[in-house]
Amino acid sequence: MTGSFIWYELMTPDPDIAAKFYGAVVGWKIATQAAPMPDGKDYRMIARSDGGSAGGVLGLSPDMLKHGARPCWLGYLHVADVDAAVKAIEGDGGKTLMPRMDLPVGKIAMVADPMGTPFYVMAPIPPPDKPEAKSDVFDTKAVQRVRWNELASPDLARAKTFYARHFGFQFNDVMPMGPMGDYCFIDHDGVRLGAIMQKPAESPIAAWLFYFGVGSVTAARQAIEAGGGRVLHGPQQVPGGDWIVVAADPAGATFGIVGPKGE
């Protein structure tokens, strides 16, 4: 479905450290060897315990870091036509950060919204033996998948207009957060994907934050701290009864975890 999140990618300078860290925190298995890539980049797949994929890991080379790449998580939004999507995004004040690349799994490009928030657009190509295959990396309830997509934008009103125009996001409900402003829930194709809010002044960058489902937030928090990560916020209980923690991995990429408090 166009406008859906269909892939997630960790950009990090040391995929081996990331593999150990996220294996302990979320339960993923990240490949120890890079997948073949046409440009020779170090790209590894993230496997879930049920045999599915949770996304990929792109190793940041010294040259990439030199040219401004930084450790972070990025989401891929499904589009019907990458060239058309990029042209429309540029026409709406966005920018192209990486021009279209044609891969066996589809066409991709990295862009930024008008406020500078980076993400990918992708026109996927299903596997030849599974022409009806659909992405399942996002799930509102499952462990080891992204359960919530949250954007803190420097311009909340413009962000809502931009993502509604280009990806069909709807904003049907709002949760007031007092001095922090409104938490605007994202609905798409009958699913609540996440929310957009105004970026706090003290937050250094505008970015999407992805929350990974875990079986125990308490155990995952302990693994974050034991593995060299930093807890930035929480644990905090959220509407519905789940608990969240926002953290940074050993390289500084921020992410969230969500699930029952656990032991």
C-alpha positions as CSV (number, residue, x, y, z in Angstrom):
1,M,0.0,0.0,0.0
2,T,1.6,3.3,-1.1
3,G,2.3,5.6,1.9
4,S,3.1,2.7,4.2
5,F,6.4,2.1,6.0
6,I,7.8,-0.9,4.3
7,W,11.5,-1.1,5.5
8,Y,13.7,0.3,8.2
9,E,17.5,0.8,8.1
10,L,20.1,1.3,10.7
11,M,23.1,3.4,9.5
12,T,26.1,2.6,11.8
13,P,29.9,2.7,11.7
14,D,30.2,-0.8,13.3
15,P,27.6,-3.4,12.3
16,D,29.2,-6.0,14.5
17,I,28.7,-3.9,17.6
18,A,25.1,-3.2,16.5
19,A,24.4,-6.9,15.9
20,K,25.4,-7.7,19.5
21,F,23.6,-4.7,21.0
22,Y,20.2,-5.2,19.2
23,G,20.4,-8.9,19.5
24,A,20.4,-8.5,23.3
25,V,17.9,-5.6,23.4
26,V,15.3,-6.7,20.8
27,G,16.2,-10.3,20.0
28,W,17.2,-9.8,16.4
29,K,19.8,-11.7,14.5
30,I,21.9,-9.4,12.3
31,A,24.0,-11.1,9.6
32,T,27.7,-11.4,10.3
33,Q,28.5,-11.0,6.6
34,A,27.4,-8.3,4.2
35,A,24.8,-9.0,1.5
36,P,26.1,-8.5,-2.1
37,M,25.5,-4.9,-3.1
38,P,26.1,-3.4,-6.5
39,D,28.1,-0.5,-5.0
40,G,30.1,-2.6,-2.6
41,K,28.6,-1.2,0.6
42,D,28.4,-3.2,3.8
43,Y,24.7,-4.1,4.0
44,R,23.3,-6.7,6.4
45,M,19.9,-8.1,6.9
46,I,18.1,-8.1,10.3
47,A,16.2,-11.3,10.9
48,R,13.4,-11.9,13.4
49,S,13.0,-15.0,15.5
50,D,10.0,-16.0,13.3
51,G,12.1,-16.1,10.2
52,G,10.9,-12.7,8.8
53,S,13.0,-9.6,8.2
54,A,13.0,-6.5,10.4
55,G,15.1,-4.3,8.1
56,G,18.7,-3.8,7.3
57,V,22.0,-2.4,8.6
58,L,24.2,-0.1,6.4
59,G,27.8,0.1,7.5
60,L,29.0,3.7,7.4
61,S,32.5,3.9,5.9
62,P,35.0,6.5,7.0
63,D,34.4,8.3,3.7
64,M,30.6,8.4,4.3
65,L,31.1,9.7,7.8
66,K,33.5,12.4,6.4
67,H,30.8,13.6,4.1
68,G,28.2,14.0,6.8
69,A,26.5,10.6,7.3
70,R,25.7,9.9,10.9
71,P,24.4,6.9,12.9
72,C,20.6,6.9,12.8
73,W,17.5,4.8,11.9
74,L,15.7,5.7,8.7
75,G,12.3,4.5,7.4
76,Y,11.3,3.7,3.9
77,L,7.9,4.9,2.6
78,H,6.2,3.0,-0.2
79,V,5.6,5.0,-3.4
80,A,4.3,4.0,-6.8
81,D,7.0,5.8,-8.8
82,V,10.3,7.0,-7.2
83,D,11.1,9.6,-9.8
84,A,7.6,11.2,-9.6
85,A,7.7,11.1,-5.8
86,V,11.2,12.8,-5.7
87,K,10.1,15.5,-8.1
88,A,6.9,16.2,-6.1
89,I,8.9,16.3,-2.8
90,E,11.4,18.7,-4.3
91,G,8.6,20.8,-5.7
92,D,7.2,21.0,-2.2
93,G,10.4,22.3,-0.6
94,G,12.1,18.9,0.1
95,K,15.5,17.8,-1.0
96,T,17.1,14.8,-2.6
97,L,19.9,13.4,-0.4
98,M,20.7,10.3,-2.5
99,P,19.5,10.0,-6.1
100,R,17.5,7.1,-7.3
101,M,19.2,3.7,-7.1
102,D,17.9,0.6,-8.9
103,L,18.2,-2.6,-6.8
104,P,16.8,-6.1,-7.4
105,V,14.3,-5.4,-4.6
106,G,13.1,-2.1,-6.0
107,K,14.0,1.5,-6.7
108,I,14.9,3.8,-3.8
109,A,16.0,7.4,-3.1
110,M,16.8,9.2,0.1
111,V,15.1,12.5,0.5
112,A,14.4,15.1,3.2
113,D,11.1,16.8,4.0
114,P,10.9,20.6,3.9
115,M,12.1,20.7,7.5
116,G,15.2,18.6,6.8
117,T,14.0,15.3,8.2
118,P,15.6,12.4,6.2
119,F,13.8,9.3,5.0
120,Y,13.7,6.9,1.9
121,V,11.1,6.5,-0.7
122,M,10.8,3.1,-2.3
123,A,9.0,1.4,-5.2
124,P,9.4,-2.2,-4.2
125,I,9.6,-5.2,-6.5
126,P,8.1,-8.4,-5.0
127,P,10.1,-11.6,-5.2
128,P,9.5,-13.5,-8.4
129,D,8.1,-16.5,-6.5
130,K,5.9,-14.3,-4.3
131,P,4.3,-11.7,-6.5
132,E,1.7,-10.9,-3.9
133,A,4.2,-10.5,-1.0
134,K,3.8,-7.5,1.3
135,S,6.1,-5.9,3.9
136,D,5.5,-6.9,7.5
137,V,8.2,-5.0,9.2
138,F,5.6,-2.8,10.8
139,D,3.1,-4.3,13.2
140,T,1.2,-2.4,15.9
141,K,1.4,-5.4,18.4
142,A,4.2,-7.8,17.5
143,V,7.6,-8.1,19.1
144,Q,10.8,-7.6,17.0
145,R,8.9,-5.3,14.6
146,V,8.4,-1.5,14.6
147,R,5.2,-0.8,16.4
148,W,5.1,3.0,16.3
149,N,6.6,5.7,14.0
150,E,7.0,9.1,15.7
151,L,8.2,12.4,14.1
152,A,9.3,15.4,16.1
153,S,9.2,18.2,13.5
154,P,10.4,21.8,13.7
155,D,7.1,22.8,12.0
156,L,4.2,20.6,13.0
157,A,1.6,22.2,10.8
158,R,3.8,22.0,7.7
159,A,4.8,18.4,8.4
160,K,1.2,17.3,8.7
161,T,0.4,19.0,5.4
162,F,3.5,17.5,3.7
163,Y,3.0,13.9,4.8
164,A,-0.8,14.1,4.1
165,R,-0.2,15.4,0.6
166,H,2.6,12.9,-0.4
167,F,1.8,9.8,1.6
168,G,-1.9,9.9,2.4
169,F,-1.4,10.3,6.1
170,Q,-4.6,11.3,8.0
171,F,-4.7,13.1,11.3
172,N,-8.0,12.3,12.9
173,D,-7.2,12.5,16.6
174,V,-5.0,14.7,18.8
175,M,-3.7,14.2,22.3
176,P,-2.8,17.5,24.1
177,M,0.5,17.4,25.9
178,G,0.3,20.8,27.7
179,P,3.4,22.9,27.1
180,M,4.7,20.3,24.6
181,G,1.8,21.0,22.3
182,D,-0.3,18.5,20.4
183,Y,0.5,14.8,19.7
184,C,-1.1,14.3,16.4
185,F,-1.9,10.6,15.6
186,I,-1.2,9.3,12.1
187,D,-3.8,7.1,10.5
188,H,-3.2,5.4,7.1
189,D,-5.2,2.7,5.4
190,G,-7.1,2.0,8.6
191,V,-4.0,1.6,10.7
192,R,-2.6,4.0,13.3
193,L,1.0,4.2,12.3
194,G,2.3,6.6,14.9
195,A,2.2,10.4,15.5
196,I,3.8,13.8,14.7
197,M,4.5,16.4,17.3
198,Q,6.4,19.7,17.5
199,K,10.1,19.2,18.0
200,P,11.2,20.3,21.5
201,A,13.6,23.3,21.4
202,E,16.3,21.3,23.2
203,S,16.2,18.4,20.7
204,P,19.2,18.8,18.4
205,I,17.7,17.3,15.2
206,A,14.4,16.7,13.4
207,A,14.1,12.9,12.9
208,W,11.7,10.0,12.8
209,L,11.9,7.8,15.9
210,F,10.9,4.2,15.6
211,Y,9.7,2.1,18.5
212,F,10.6,-1.7,18.5
213,G,8.3,-4.2,20.1
214,V,9.8,-6.1,23.0
215,G,8.5,-8.7,25.5
216,S,9.8,-6.9,28.5
217,V,10.7,-3.2,28.6
218,T,12.5,-3.7,32.0
219,A,14.7,-6.5,30.5
220,A,15.3,-4.5,27.3
221,R,16.3,-1.4,29.3
222,Q,18.8,-3.5,31.3
223,A,20.3,-4.8,28.0
224,I,20.5,-1.2,26.6
225,E,22.6,-0.1,29.6
226,A,24.7,-3.3,29.7
227,G,25.4,-3.1,26.0
228,G,26.8,0.4,26.0
229,G,23.7,2.3,25.1
230,R,22.1,5.2,26.9
231,V,18.5,5.6,28.2
232,L,17.3,9.0,27.2
233,H,13.7,8.8,28.5
234,G,11.6,6.4,30.5
235,P,10.4,3.9,31.4
236,Q,7.1,5.6,31.0
237,Q,3.6,4.1,30.7
238,V,1.6,5.2,27.7
239,P,-2.2,5.1,27.0
240,G,-3.2,1.5,26.4
241,G,-1.0,0.2,29.2
242,D,2.3,-0.4,27.4
243,W,5.6,1.0,28.6
244,I,8.2,2.9,26.5
245,V,11.9,3.7,26.7
246,V,13.7,6.0,24.3
247,A,17.4,5.3,24.0
248,A,20.6,5.7,22.0
249,D,22.6,2.7,20.9
250,P,26.5,2.6,21.3
251,A,27.0,4.6,18.1
252,G,24.5,7.2,19.1
253,A,21.5,6.2,16.9
254,T,18.2,6.9,18.7
255,F,15.3,4.4,18.9
256,G,12.5,3.5,21.2
257,I,11.2,0.2,22.7
258,V,7.6,-0.5,23.6
259,G,5.9,-3.4,25.3
260,P,4.8,-4.7,28.7
261,K,6.8,-3.5,31.7
262,G,7.9,-7.1,32.5
263,E,10.5,-8.1,35.1
